[in-house]
Amino acid sequence: MPDEFWKLLLLYISANMLSSLPWALPFGDKEIKTMRRSYTEILGWYDRFELTIPKWYKKY
């Protein structure tokens, strides 16, 4: 895959992360916890944004 693909994917995922918590607020604690777990997982994929290509892809 071209490097530009990975950079763009990271941008979209990051933008989604930023908007997901405000989205979850009206739905209560359950959705807020779900978004926080998702943040943790995504940060792990990208080694806290030190990587451009996620770890789950590099396994293959």
C-alpha positions as CSV (number, residue, x, y, z in Angstrom):
1,M,0.0,0.0,0.0
2,P,1.2,3.5,-0.7
3,D,2.4,5.6,2.2
4,E,-0.2,8.3,1.4
5,F,-3.0,5.7,2.0
6,W,-1.8,5.1,5.6
7,K,-1.4,8.8,6.3
8,L,-4.9,9.5,5.1
9,L,-6.3,6.6,7.0
10,L,-4.7,7.8,10.2
11,L,-6.1,11.3,9.6
12,Y,-9.6,9.9,9.2
13,I,-9.3,7.7,12.3
14,S,-7.9,10.6,14.3
15,A,-10.7,12.9,13.2
16,N,-13.3,10.3,14.1
17,M,-11.7,9.9,17.6
18,L,-12.0,13.6,18.2
19,S,-15.6,13.7,17.4
20,S,-16.7,10.4,19.0
21,L,-16.6,11.5,22.6
22,P,-18.8,14.6,22.2
23,W,-21.2,12.4,20.2
24,A,-21.3,9.8,23.0
25,L,-22.1,12.3,25.8
26,P,-25.8,12.5,25.3
27,F,-26.1,8.7,25.2
28,G,-24.7,8.2,28.7
29,D,-21.9,6.4,30.5
30,K,-22.1,3.2,28.6
31,E,-21.3,4.9,25.2
32,I,-18.7,7.1,26.8
33,K,-16.9,4.0,28.2
34,T,-17.2,2.4,24.8
35,M,-15.5,5.4,23.1
36,R,-12.7,5.5,25.7
37,R,-12.0,1.8,25.2
38,S,-11.9,2.5,21.4
39,Y,-9.4,5.3,22.0
40,T,-7.1,3.0,24.0
41,E,-7.3,0.3,21.3
42,I,-6.5,2.8,18.5
43,L,-3.7,4.4,20.4
44,G,-2.2,0.9,20.7
45,W,-2.6,0.2,16.9
46,Y,-0.5,3.3,16.2
47,D,1.8,3.2,19.2
48,R,0.4,6.5,20.5
49,F,0.7,8.0,17.0
50,E,4.4,7.1,16.6
51,L,3.5,4.8,13.7
52,T,1.8,5.6,10.4
53,I,1.0,2.0,9.6
54,P,-1.1,0.3,12.3
55,K,0.3,-2.7,14.2
56,W,-2.6,-4.9,13.2
57,Y,-1.6,-4.5,9.5
58,K,2.1,-5.2,10.1
59,K,1.3,-8.6,11.5
60,Y,0.3,-9.7,8.0
